[in-house]
């Protein structure tokens, strides 16, 4: 016997939350492309563009995860794992490290 399914909008809210988070990561990576080369050198352009590419890849993974979660939510199946969350946390930590590097290297 399966538990009754709540007809709420939890999967949709979660998908929108992931979109906002990954959009913020992409914007932060684009800002780093504009700001960091003046202080840390031209290699940061590649790092920022790689951050944008990773954010786009995570966005696609989030869309796939939302479809899987929605299907599992409706049928009582197994929900997807936390790999997307871990990848987003790593990207956020890398952005924070670049921000700290920028603060440390900027002239006072």
Phi and psi restraints in degrees (range 20) as a CNS / XPLOR table:
assign (resid 1 and name C) (resid 2 and name N)
       (resid 2 and name CA) (resid 2 and name C) 1.0 -97.9 20.0 2
assign (resid 2 and name N) (resid 2 and name CA)
       (resid 2 and name C) (resid 3 and name N) 1.0 150.9 20.0 2
assign (resid 2 and name C) (resid 3 and name N)
       (resid 3 and name CA) (resid 3 and name C) 1.0 -72.7 20.0 2
assign (resid 3 and name N) (resid 3 and name CA)
       (resid 3 and name C) (resid 4 and name N) 1.0 150.1 20.0 2
assign (resid 3 and name C) (resid 4 and name N)
       (resid 4 and name CA) (resid 4 and name C) 1.0 -64.3 20.0 2
assign (resid 4 and name N) (resid 4 and name CA)
       (resid 4 and name C) (resid 5 and name N) 1.0 143.6 20.0 2
assign (resid 4 and name C) (resid 5 and name N)
       (resid 5 and name CA) (resid 5 and name C) 1.0 -89.9 20.0 2
assign (resid 5 and name N) (resid 5 and name CA)
       (resid 5 and name C) (resid 6 and name N) 1.0 130.6 20.0 2
assign (resid 5 and name C) (resid 6 and name N)
       (resid 6 and name CA) (resid 6 and name C) 1.0 -75.1 20.0 2
assign (resid 6 and name N) (resid 6 and name CA)
       (resid 6 and name C) (resid 7 and name N) 1.0 124.0 20.0 2
assign (resid 6 and name C) (resid 7 and name N)
       (resid 7 and name CA) (resid 7 and name C) 1.0 -80.0 20.0 2
assign (resid 7 and name N) (resid 7 and name CA)
       (resid 7 and name C) (resid 8 and name N) 1.0 21.0 20.0 2
assign (resid 7 and name C) (resid 8 and name N)
       (resid 8 and name CA) (resid 8 and name C) 1.0 -70.1 20.0 2
assign (resid 8 and name N) (resid 8 and name CA)
       (resid 8 and name C) (resid 9 and name N) 1.0 -174.8 20.0 2
assign (resid 8 and name C) (resid 9 and name N)
       (resid 9 and name CA) (resid 9 and name C) 1.0 -107.0 20.0 2
assign (resid 9 and name N) (resid 9 and name CA)
       (resid 9 and name C) (resid 10 and name N) 1.0 30.0 20.0 2
assign (resid 9 and name C) (resid 10 and name N)
       (resid 10 and name CA) (resid 10 and name C) 1.0 -58.2 20.0 2
assign (resid 10 and name N) (resid 10 and name CA)
       (resid 10 and name C) (resid 11 and name N) 1.0 -47.3 20.0 2
assign (resid 10 and name C) (resid 11 and name N)
       (resid 11 and name CA) (resid 11 and name C) 1.0 -62.2 20.0 2
assign (resid 11 and name N) (resid 11 and name CA)
       (resid 11 and name C) (resid 12 and name N) 1.0 -37.2 20.0 2
assign (resid 11 and name C) (resid 12 and name N)
       (resid 12 and name CA) (resid 12 and name C) 1.0 -68.4 20.0 2
assign (resid 12 and name N) (resid 12 and name CA)
       (resid 12 and name C) (resid 13 and name N) 1.0 -41.7 20.0 2
assign (resid 12 and name C) (resid 13 and name N)
       (resid 13 and name CA) (resid 13 and name C) 1.0 -65.0 20.0 2
assign (resid 13 and name N) (resid 13 and name CA)
       (resid 13 and name C) (resid 14 and name N) 1.0 -38.9 20.0 2
assign (resid 13 and name C) (resid 14 and name N)
       (resid 14 and name CA) (resid 14 and name C) 1.0 -65.8 20.0 2
assign (resid 14 and name N) (resid 14 and name CA)
       (resid 14 and name C) (resid 15 and name N) 1.0 -42.2 20.0 2
assign (resid 14 and name C) (resid 15 and name N)
       (resid 15 and name CA) (resid 15 and name C) 1.0 -62.8 20.0 2
assign (resid 15 and name N) (resid 15 and name CA)
       (resid 15 and name C) (resid 16 and name N) 1.0 -41.8 20.0 2
assign (resid 15 and name C) (resid 16 and name N)
       (resid 16 and name CA) (resid 16 and name C) 1.0 -64.8 20.0 2
assign (resid 16 and name N) (resid 16 and name CA)
       (resid 16 and name C) (resid 17 and name N) 1.0 -36.6 20.0 2
assign (resid 16 and name C) (resid 17 and name N)
       (resid 17 and name CA) (resid 17 and name C) 1.0 -64.1 20.0 2
assign (resid 17 and name N) (resid 17 and name CA)
       (resid 17 and name C) (resid 18 and name N) 1.0 -43.0 20.0 2
assign (resid 17 and name C) (resid 18 and name N)
       (resid 18 and name CA) (resid 18 and name C) 1.0 -63.0 20.0 2
assign (resid 18 and name N) (resid 18 and name CA)
       (resid 18 and name C) (resid 19 and name N) 1.0 -40.4 20.0 2
assign (resid 18 and name C) (resid 19 and name N)
       (resid 19 and name CA) (resid 19 and name C) 1.0 -60.9 20.0 2
assign (resid 19 and name N) (resid 19 and name CA)
       (resid 19 and name C) (resid 20 and name N) 1.0 -45.0 20.0 2
assign (resid 19 and name C) (resid 20 and name N)
       (resid 20 and name CA) (resid 20 and name C) 1.0 -61.8 20.0 2
assign (resid 20 and name N) (resid 20 and name CA)
       (resid 20 and name C) (resid 21 and name N) 1.0 -43.7 20.0 2
assign (resid 20 and name C) (resid 21 and name N)
       (resid 21 and name CA) (resid 21 and name C) 1.0 -62.9 20.0 2
assign (resid 21 and name N) (resid 21 and name CA)
       (resid 21 and name C) (resid 22 and name N) 1.0 -46.5 20.0 2
assign (resid 21 and name C) (resid 22 and name N)
       (resid 22 and name CA) (resid 22 and name C) 1.0 -73.4 20.0 2
assign (resid 22 and name N) (resid 22 and name CA)
       (resid 22 and name C) (resid 23 and name N) 1.0 -30.1 20.0 2
assign (resid 22 and name C) (resid 23 and name N)
       (resid 23 and name CA) (resid 23 and name C) 1.0 -65.4 20.0 2
assign (resid 23 and name N) (resid 23 and name CA)
       (resid 23 and name C) (resid 24 and name N) 1.0 -40.7 20.0 2
assign (resid 23 and name C) (resid 24 and name N)
       (resid 24 and name CA) (resid 24 and name C) 1.0 -63.2 20.0 2
assign (resid 24 and name N) (resid 24 and name CA)
       (resid 24 and name C) (resid 25 and name N) 1.0 -39.9 20.0 2
assign (resid 24 and name C) (resid 25 and name N)
       (resid 25 and name CA) (resid 25 and name C) 1.0 -64.9 20.0 2
assign (resid 25 and name N) (resid 25 and name CA)
       (resid 25 and name C) (resid 26 and name N) 1.0 -40.9 20.0 2
assign (resid 25 and name C) (resid 26 and name N)
       (resid 26 and name CA) (resid 26 and name C) 1.0 -65.9 20.0 2
assign (resid 26 and name N) (resid 26 and name CA)
       (resid 26 and name C) (resid 27 and name N) 1.0 -42.1 20.0 2
assign (resid 26 and name C) (resid 27 and name N)
       (resid 27 and name CA) (resid 27 and name C) 1.0 -64.9 20.0 2
assign (resid 27 and name N) (resid 27 and name CA)
       (resid 27 and name C) (resid 28 and name N) 1.0 -41.5 20.0 2
assign (resid 27 and name C) (resid 28 and name N)
       (resid 28 and name CA) (resid 28 and name C) 1.0 -61.0 20.0 2
assign (resid 28 and name N) (resid 28 and name CA)
       (resid 28 and name C) (resid 29 and name N) 1.0 -39.5 20.0 2
assign (resid 28 and name C) (resid 29 and name N)
       (resid 29 and name CA) (resid 29 and name C) 1.0 -66.3 20.0 2
assign (resid 29 and name N) (resid 29 and name CA)
       (resid 29 and name C) (resid 30 and name N) 1.0 -39.7 20.0 2
assign (resid 29 and name C) (resid 30 and name N)
       (resid 30 and name CA) (resid 30 and name C) 1.0 -66.9 20.0 2
assign (resid 30 and name N) (resid 30 and name CA)
       (resid 30 and name C) (resid 31 and name N) 1.0 -37.5 20.0 2
assign (resid 30 and name C) (resid 31 and name N)
       (resid 31 and name CA) (resid 31 and name C) 1.0 -64.7 20.0 2
assign (resid 31 and name N) (resid 31 and name CA)
       (resid 31 and name C) (resid 32 and name N) 1.0 -38.1 20.0 2
assign (resid 31 and name C) (resid 32 and name N)
       (resid 32 and name CA) (resid 32 and name C) 1.0 -64.5 20.0 2
assign (resid 32 and name N) (resid 32 and name CA)
       (resid 32 and name C) (resid 33 and name N) 1.0 -32.4 20.0 2
assign (resid 32 and name C) (resid 33 and name N)
       (resid 33 and name CA) (resid 33 and name C) 1.0 -63.9 20.0 2
assign (resid 33 and name N) (resid 33 and name CA)
       (resid 33 and name C) (resid 34 and name N) 1.0 -34.6 20.0 2
assign (resid 33 and name C) (resid 34 and name N)
       (resid 34 and name CA) (resid 34 and name C) 1.0 -81.7 20.0 2
assign (resid 34 and name N) (resid 34 and name CA)
       (resid 34 and name C) (resid 35 and name N) 1.0 -37.3 20.0 2
assign (resid 34 and name C) (resid 35 and name N)
       (resid 35 and name CA) (resid 35 and name C) 1.0 -96.0 20.0 2
assign (resid 35 and name N) (resid 35 and name CA)
       (resid 35 and name C) (resid 36 and name N) 1.0 -43.4 20.0 2
assign (resid 35 and name C) (resid 36 and name N)
       (resid 36 and name CA) (resid 36 and name C) 1.0 -69.5 20.0 2
assign (resid 36 and name N) (resid 36 and name CA)
       (resid 36 and name C) (resid 37 and name N) 1.0 -32.4 20.0 2
assign (resid 36 and name C) (resid 37 and name N)
       (resid 37 and name CA) (resid 37 and name C) 1.0 -59.6 20.0 2
assign (resid 37 and name N) (resid 37 and name CA)
       (resid 37 and name C) (resid 38 and name N) 1.0 -28.8 20.0 2
assign (resid 37 and name C) (resid 38 and name N)
       (resid 38 and name CA) (resid 38 and name C) 1.0 -65.6 20.0 2
assign (resid 38 and name N) (resid 38 and name CA)
       (resid 38 and name C) (resid 39 and name N) 1.0 -30.9 20.0 2
assign (resid 38 and name C) (resid 39 and name N)
       (resid 39 and name CA) (resid 39 and name C) 1.0 -101.9 20.0 2
assign (resid 39 and name N) (resid 39 and name CA)
       (resid 39 and name C) (resid 40 and name N) 1.0 -44.2 20.0 2
assign (resid 39 and name C) (resid 40 and name N)
       (resid 40 and name CA) (resid 40 and name C) 1.0 -103.7 20.0 2
assign (resid 40 and name N) (resid 40 and name CA)
       (resid 40 and name C) (resid 41 and name N) 1.0 -6.9 20.0 2
assign (resid 40 and name C) (resid 41 and name N)
       (resid 41 and name CA) (resid 41 and name C) 1.0 104.8 20.0 2
assign (resid 41 and name N) (resid 41 and name CA)
       (resid 41 and name C) (resid 42 and name N) 1.0 171.3 20.0 2
assign (resid 41 and name C) (resid 42 and name N)
       (resid 42 and name CA) (resid 42 and name C) 1.0 -70.5 20.0 2
assign (resid 42 and name N) (resid 42 and name CA)
       (resid 42 and name C) (resid 43 and name N) 1.0 -16.8 20.0 2
assign (resid 42 and name C) (resid 43 and name N)
       (resid 43 and name CA) (resid 43 and name C) 1.0 -64.4 20.0 2
assign (resid 43 and name N) (resid 43 and name CA)
       (resid 43 and name C) (resid 44 and name N) 1.0 -20.7 20.0 2
assign (resid 43 and name C) (resid 44 and name N)
       (resid 44 and name CA) (resid 44 and name C) 1.0 -71.5 20.0 2
assign (resid 44 and name N) (resid 44 and name CA)
       (resid 44 and name C) (resid 45 and name N) 1.0 -18.4 20.0 2
assign (resid 44 and name C) (resid 45 and name N)
       (resid 45 and name CA) (resid 45 and name C) 1.0 -63.9 20.0 2
assign (resid 45 and name N) (resid 45 and name CA)
       (resid 45 and name C) (resid 46 and name N) 1.0 -46.3 20.0 2
assign (resid 45 and name C) (resid 46 and name N)
       (resid 46 and name CA) (resid 46 and name C) 1.0 -63.1 20.0 2
assign (resid 46 and name N) (resid 46 and name CA)
       (resid 46 and name C) (resid 47 and name N) 1.0 -38.8 20.0 2
assign (resid 46 and name C) (resid 47 and name N)
       (resid 47 and name CA) (resid 47 and name C) 1.0 -64.2 20.0 2
assign (resid 47 and name N) (resid 47 and name CA)
       (resid 47 and name C) (resid 48 and name N) 1.0 -43.3 20.0 2
assign (resid 47 and name C) (resid 48 and name N)
       (resid 48 and name CA) (resid 48 and name C) 1.0 -65.2 20.0 2
assign (resid 48 and name N) (resid 48 and name CA)
       (resid 48 and name C) (resid 49 and name N) 1.0 -42.4 20.0 2
assign (resid 48 and name C) (resid 49 and name N)
       (resid 49 and name CA) (resid 49 and name C) 1.0 -67.1 20.0 2
assign (resid 49 and name N) (resid 49 and name CA)
       (resid 49 and name C) (resid 50 and name N) 1.0 -34.4 20.0 2
assign (resid 49 and name C) (resid 50 and name N)
       (resid 50 and name CA) (resid 50 and name C) 1.0 -65.3 20.0 2
assign (resid 50 and name N) (resid 50 and name CA)
       (resid 50 and name C) (resid 51 and name N) 1.0 -37.2 20.0 2
assign (resid 50 and name C) (resid 51 and name N)
       (resid 51 and name CA) (resid 51 and name C) 1.0 -62.5 20.0 2
assign (resid 51 and name N) (resid 51 and name CA)
       (resid 51 and name C) (resid 52 and name N) 1.0 -39.7 20.0 2
assign (resid 51 and name C) (resid 52 and name N)
       (resid 52 and name CA) (resid 52 and name C) 1.0 -65.0 20.0 2
assign (resid 52 and name N) (resid 52 and name CA)
       (resid 52 and name C) (resid 53 and name N) 1.0 -43.7 20.0 2
assign (resid 52 and name C) (resid 53 and name N)
       (resid 53 and name CA) (resid 53 and name C) 1.0 -62.5 20.0 2
assign (resid 53 and name N) (resid 53 and name CA)
       (resid 53 and name C) (resid 54 and name N) 1.0 -41.3 20.0 2
assign (resid 53 and name C) (resid 54 and name N)
       (resid 54 and name CA) (resid 54 and name C) 1.0 -66.3 20.0 2
assign (resid 54 and name N) (resid 54 and name CA)
       (resid 54 and name C) (resid 55 and name N) 1.0 -39.9 20.0 2
assign (resid 54 and name C) (resid 55 and name N)
       (resid 55 and name CA) (resid 55 and name C) 1.0 -62.6 20.0 2
assign (resid 55 and name N) (resid 55 and name CA)
       (resid 55 and name C) (resid 56 and name N) 1.0 -39.3 20.0 2
assign (resid 55 and name C) (resid 56 and name N)
       (resid 56 and name CA) (resid 56 and name C) 1.0 -65.9 20.0 2
assign (resid 56 and name N) (resid 56 and name CA)
       (resid 56 and name C) (resid 57 and name N) 1.0 -42.7 20.0 2
assign (resid 56 and name C) (resid 57 and name N)
       (resid 57 and name CA) (resid 57 and name C) 1.0 -61.9 20.0 2
assign (resid 57 and name N) (resid 57 and name CA)
       (resid 57 and name C) (resid 58 and name N) 1.0 -41.5 20.0 2
assign (resid 57 and name C) (resid 58 and name N)
       (resid 58 and name CA) (resid 58 and name C) 1.0 -67.3 20.0 2
assign (resid 58 and name N) (resid 58 and name CA)
       (resid 58 and name C) (resid 59 and name N) 1.0 -33.2 20.0 2
assign (resid 58 and name C) (resid 59 and name N)
       (resid 59 and name CA) (resid 59 and name C) 1.0 -61.7 20.0 2
assign (resid 59 and name N) (resid 59 and name CA)
       (resid 59 and name C) (resid 60 and name N) 1.0 -44.6 20.0 2
assign (resid 59 and name C) (resid 60 and name N)
       (resid 60 and name CA) (resid 60 and name C) 1.0 -64.3 20.0 2
assign (resid 60 and name N) (resid 60 and name CA)
       (resid 60 and name C) (resid 61 and name N) 1.0 -40.1 20.0 2
assign (resid 60 and name C) (resid 61 and name N)
       (resid 61 and name CA) (resid 61 and name C) 1.0 -65.5 20.0 2
assign (resid 61 and name N) (resid 61 and name CA)
       (resid 61 and name C) (resid 62 and name N) 1.0 -36.2 20.0 2
assign (resid 61 and name C) (resid 62 and name N)
       (resid 62 and name CA) (resid 62 and name C) 1.0 -66.3 20.0 2
assign (resid 62 and name N) (resid 62 and name CA)
       (resid 62 and name C) (resid 63 and name N) 1.0 -38.0 20.0 2
assign (resid 62 and name C) (resid 63 and name N)
       (resid 63 and name CA) (resid 63 and name C) 1.0 -65.2 20.0 2
assign (resid 63 and name N) (resid 63 and name CA)
       (resid 63 and name C) (resid 64 and name N) 1.0 -41.9 20.0 2
assign (resid 63 and name C) (resid 64 and name N)
       (resid 64 and name CA) (resid 64 and name C) 1.0 -64.8 20.0 2
assign (resid 64 and name N) (resid 64 and name CA)
       (resid 64 and name C) (resid 65 and name N) 1.0 -40.7 20.0 2
assign (resid 64 and name C) (resid 65 and name N)
       (resid 65 and name CA) (resid 65 and name C) 1.0 -65.6 20.0 2
assign (resid 65 and name N) (resid 65 and name CA)
       (resid 65 and name C) (resid 66 and name N) 1.0 -38.1 20.0 2
assign (resid 65 and name C) (resid 66 and name N)
       (resid 66 and name CA) (resid 66 and name C) 1.0 -64.0 20.0 2
assign (resid 66 and name N) (resid 66 and name CA)
       (resid 66 and name C) (resid 67 and name N) 1.0 -40.2 20.0 2
assign (resid 66 and name C) (resid 67 and name N)
       (resid 67 and name CA) (resid 67 and name C) 1.0 -64.6 20.0 2
assign (resid 67 and name N) (resid 67 and name CA)
       (resid 67 and name C) (resid 68 and name N) 1.0 -43.1 20.0 2
assign (resid 67 and name C) (resid 68 and name N)
       (resid 68 and name CA) (resid 68 and name C) 1.0 -66.1 20.0 2
assign (resid 68 and name N) (resid 68 and name CA)
       (resid 68 and name C) (resid 69 and name N) 1.0 -40.4 20.0 2
assign (resid 68 and name C) (resid 69 and name N)
       (resid 69 and name CA) (resid 69 and name C) 1.0 -67.4 20.0 2
assign (resid 69 and name N) (resid 69 and name CA)
       (resid 69 and name C) (resid 70 and name N) 1.0 -38.7 20.0 2
assign (resid 69 and name C) (resid 70 and name N)
       (resid 70 and name CA) (resid 70 and name C) 1.0 -65.0 20.0 2
assign (resid 70 and name N) (resid 70 and name CA)
       (resid 70 and name C) (resid 71 and name N) 1.0 -41.3 20.0 2
assign (resid 70 and name C) (resid 71 and name N)
       (resid 71 and name CA) (resid 71 and name C) 1.0 -66.8 20.0 2
assign (resid 71 and name N) (resid 71 and name CA)
       (resid 71 and name C) (resid 72 and name N) 1.0 -41.8 20.0 2
assign (resid 71 and name C) (resid 72 and name N)
       (resid 72 and name CA) (resid 72 and name C) 1.0 -69.1 20.0 2
assign (resid 72 and name N) (resid 72 and name CA)
       (resid 72 and name C) (resid 73 and name N) 1.0 -35.0 20.0 2
assign (resid 72 and name C) (resid 73 and name N)
       (resid 73 and name CA) (resid 73 and name C) 1.0 -65.8 20.0 2
assign (resid 73 and name N) (resid 73 and name CA)
       (resid 73 and name C) (resid 74 and name N) 1.0 -39.1 20.0 2
assign (resid 73 and name C) (resid 74 and name N)
       (resid 74 and name CA) (resid 74 and name C) 1.0 -76.2 20.0 2
assign (resid 74 and name N) (resid 74 and name CA)
       (resid 74 and name C) (resid 75 and name N) 1.0 -28.6 20.0 2
assign (resid 74 and name C) (resid 75 and name N)
       (resid 75 and name CA) (resid 75 and name C) 1.0 -105.0 20.0 2
assign (resid 75 and name N) (resid 75 and name CA)
       (resid 75 and name C) (resid 76 and name N) 1.0 -2.9 20.0 2
assign (resid 75 and name C) (resid 76 and name N)
       (resid 76 and name CA) (resid 76 and name C) 1.0 78.8 20.0 2
assign (resid 76 and name N) (resid 76 and name CA)
       (resid 76 and name C) (resid 77 and name N) 1.0 18.2 20.0 2
assign (resid 76 and name C) (resid 77 and name N)
       (resid 77 and name CA) (resid 77 and name C) 1.0 -79.7 20.0 2
assign (resid 77 and name N) (resid 77 and name CA)
       (resid 77 and name C) (resid 78 and name N) 1.0 -168.8 20.0 2
assign (resid 77 and name C) (resid 78 and name N)
       (resid 78 and name CA) (resid 78 and name C) 1.0 -84.6 20.0 2
assign (resid 78 and name N) (resid 78 and name CA)
       (resid 78 and name C) (resid 79 and name N) 1.0 131.4 20.0 2
assign (resid 78 and name C) (resid 79 and name N)
       (resid 79 and name CA) (resid 79 and name C) 1.0 -75.8 20.0 2
assign (resid 79 and name N) (resid 79 and name CA)
       (resid 79 and name C) (resid 80 and name N) 1.0 152.5 20.0 2
assign (resid 79 and name C) (resid 80 and name N)
       (resid 80 and name CA) (resid 80 and name C) 1.0 -63.4 20.0 2
assign (resid 80 and name N) (resid 80 and name CA)
       (resid 80 and name C) (resid 81 and name N) 1.0 158.4 20.0 2
assign (resid 80 and name C) (resid 81 and name N)
       (resid 81 and name CA) (resid 81 and name C) 1.0 -77.2 20.0 2
assign (resid 81 and name N) (resid 81 and name CA)
       (resid 81 and name C) (resid 82 and name N) 1.0 -170.3 20.0 2
assign (resid 81 and name C) (resid 82 and name N)
       (resid 82 and name CA) (resid 82 and name C) 1.0 -102.6 20.0 2
assign (resid 82 and name N) (resid 82 and name CA)
       (resid 82 and name C) (resid 83 and name N) 1.0 21.3 20.0 2
assign (resid 82 and name C) (resid 83 and name N)
       (resid 83 and name CA) (resid 83 and name C) 1.0 -63.2 20.0 2
assign (resid 83 and name N) (resid 83 and name CA)
       (resid 83 and name C) (resid 84 and name N) 1.0 -38.8 20.0 2
assign (resid 83 and name C) (resid 84 and name N)
       (resid 84 and name CA) (resid 84 and name C) 1.0 -63.1 20.0 2
assign (resid 84 and name N) (resid 84 and name CA)
       (resid 84 and name C) (resid 85 and name N) 1.0 -41.2 20.0 2
assign (resid 84 and name C) (resid 85 and name N)
       (resid 85 and name CA) (resid 85 and name C) 1.0 -63.1 20.0 2
assign (resid 85 and name N) (resid 85 and name CA)
       (resid 85 and name C) (resid 86 and name N) 1.0 -42.9 20.0 2
assign (resid 85 and name C) (resid 86 and name N)
       (resid 86 and name CA) (resid 86 and name C) 1.0 -64.5 20.0 2
assign (resid 86 and name N) (resid 86 and name CA)
       (resid 86 and name C) (resid 87 and name N) 1.0 -42.5 20.0 2
assign (resid 86 and name C) (resid 87 and name N)
       (resid 87 and name CA) (resid 87 and name C) 1.0 -64.9 20.0 2
assign (resid 87 and name N) (resid 87 and name CA)
       (resid 87 and name C) (resid 88 and name N) 1.0 -39.5 20.0 2
assign (resid 87 and name C) (resid 88 and name N)
       (resid 88 and name CA) (resid 88 and name C) 1.0 -66.0 20.0 2
assign (resid 88 and name N) (resid 88 and name CA)
       (resid 88 and name C) (resid 89 and name N) 1.0 -39.3 20.0 2
assign (resid 88 and name C) (resid 89 and name N)
       (resid 89 and name CA) (resid 89 and name C) 1.0 -63.9 20.0 2
assign (resid 89 and name N) (resid 89 and name CA)
       (resid 89 and name C) (resid 90 and name N) 1.0 -39.8 20.0 2
assign (resid 89 and name C) (resid 90 and name N)
       (resid 90 and name CA) (resid 90 and name C) 1.0 -65.6 20.0 2
assign (resid 90 and name N) (resid 90 and name CA)
       (resid 90 and name C) (resid 91 and name N) 1.0 -43.1 20.0 2
assign (resid 90 and name C) (resid 91 and name N)
       (resid 91 and name CA) (resid 91 and name C) 1.0 -64.4 20.0 2
assign (resid 91 and name N) (resid 91 and name CA)
       (resid 91 and name C) (resid 92 and name N) 1.0 -39.6 20.0 2
assign (resid 91 and name C) (resid 92 and name N)
       (resid 92 and name CA) (resid 92 and name C) 1.0 -65.6 20.0 2
assign (resid 92 and name N) (resid 92 and name CA)
       (resid 92 and name C) (resid 93 and name N) 1.0 -41.2 20.0 2
assign (resid 92 and name C) (resid 93 and name N)
       (resid 93 and name CA) (resid 93 and name C) 1.0 -64.7 20.0 2
assign (resid 93 and name N) (resid 93 and name CA)
       (resid 93 and name C) (resid 94 and name N) 1.0 -38.1 20.0 2
assign (resid 93 and name C) (resid 94 and name N)
       (resid 94 and name CA) (resid 94 and name C) 1.0 -65.1 20.0 2
assign (resid 94 and name N) (resid 94 and name CA)
       (resid 94 and name C) (resid 95 and name N) 1.0 -40.0 20.0 2
assign (resid 94 and name C) (resid 95 and name N)
       (resid 95 and name CA) (resid 95 and name C) 1.0 -64.2 20.0 2
assign (resid 95 and name N) (resid 95 and name CA)
       (resid 95 and name C) (resid 96 and name N) 1.0 -39.8 20.0 2
assign (resid 95 and name C) (resid 96 and name N)
       (resid 96 and name CA) (resid 96 and name C) 1.0 -65.5 20.0 2
assign (resid 96 and name N) (resid 96 and name CA)
       (resid 96 and name C) (resid 97 and name N) 1.0 -38.2 20.0 2
assign (resid 96 and name C) (resid 97 and name N)
       (resid 97 and name CA) (resid 97 and name C) 1.0 -64.0 20.0 2
assign (resid 97 and name N) (resid 97 and name CA)
       (resid 97 and name C) (resid 98 and name N) 1.0 -41.5 20.0 2
assign (resid 97 and name C) (resid 98 and name N)
       (resid 98 and name CA) (resid 98 and name C) 1.0 -64.5 20.0 2
assign (resid 98 and name N) (resid 98 and name CA)
       (resid 98 and name C) (resid 99 and name N) 1.0 -37.5 20.0 2
assign (resid 98 and name C) (resid 99 and name N)
       (resid 99 and name CA) (resid 99 and name C) 1.0 -63.4 20.0 2
assign (resid 99 and name N) (resid 99 and name CA)
       (resid 99 and name C) (resid 100 and name N) 1.0 -43.2 20.0 2
assign (resid 99 and name C) (resid 100 and name N)
       (resid 100 and name CA) (resid 100 and name C) 1.0 -65.2 20.0 2
assign (resid 100 and name N) (resid 100 and name CA)
       (resid 100 and name C) (resid 101 and name N) 1.0 -38.1 20.0 2
assign (resid 100 and name C) (resid 101 and name N)
       (resid 101 and name CA) (resid 101 and name C) 1.0 -62.5 20.0 2
assign (resid 101 and name N) (resid 101 and name CA)
       (resid 101 and name C) (resid 102 and name N) 1.0 -40.8 20.0 2
assign (resid 101 and name C) (resid 102 and name N)
       (resid 102 and name CA) (resid 102 and name C) 1.0 -62.0 20.0 2
assign (resid 102 and name N) (resid 102 and name CA)
       (resid 102 and name C) (resid 103 and name N) 1.0 -45.2 20.0 2
assign (resid 102 and name C) (resid 103 and name N)
       (resid 103 and name CA) (resid 103 and name C) 1.0 -64.6 20.0 2
assign (resid 103 and name N) (resid 103 and name CA)
       (resid 103 and name C) (resid 104 and name N) 1.0 -37.8 20.0 2
assign (resid 103 and name C) (resid 104 and name N)
       (resid 104 and name CA) (resid 104 and name C) 1.0 -71.6 20.0 2
assign (resid 104 and name N) (resid 104 and name CA)
       (resid 104 and name C) (resid 105 and name N) 1.0 -33.7 20.0 2
assign (resid 104 and name C) (resid 105 and name N)
       (resid 105 and name CA) (resid 105 and name C) 1.0 -91.6 20.0 2
assign (resid 105 and name N) (resid 105 and name CA)
       (resid 105 and name C) (resid 106 and name N) 1.0 -13.5 20.0 2
assign (resid 105 and name C) (resid 106 and name N)
       (resid 106 and name CA) (resid 106 and name C) 1.0 -73.7 20.0 2
assign (resid 106 and name N) (resid 106 and name CA)
       (resid 106 and name C) (resid 107 and name N) 1.0 146.4 20.0 2
assign (resid 106 and name C) (resid 107 and name N)
       (resid 107 and name CA) (resid 107 and name C) 1.0 -68.5 20.0 2
assign (resid 107 and name N) (resid 107 and name CA)
       (resid 107 and name C) (resid 108 and name N) 1.0 146.3 20.0 2
